[in-house]
Amino acid sequence: MSTEPNLPPKKLGRPFKNPVDDVVTQRTRNSRLLSSCQGPHDFVSQHDPWYSHACSKCGGMVTKQQYHWYQIGIHHGLHAINYPAPTTK
């Protein structure tokens, strides 16, 4: 007969859920959504304490600063299409 007490089996891994893992998982998912979007993004304003805009096509979210720089990039890209750089002879 065994002399060991009846103890529950030991659980492997962390004894608690790390909140940083959730943040990293959410950021990775959001980055993949934005990268896989067929584009151009169609951002709509939303009421969120961190993310100010969400793409209606892919569901990816961006902050105010990211939205601002995306709009500047789109503006510059359209300008380059409409006014191509002069060619040298």
Sequence and secondary structure as in RCSB ss.txt:
>XXXX:A:sequence
MSTEPNLPPKKLGRPFKNPVDDVVTQRTRNSRLLSSCQGPHDFVSQHDPWYSHACSKCGGMVTKQQYHWYQIGIH
HGLHAINYPAPTTK
>XXXX:A:secstr
   S        S SS  HHHHHHHHHHHHHHHHHH  SS  EEE   SS  EEETTT  EE HHHHHHHHHHHH
HHHHHHHS      
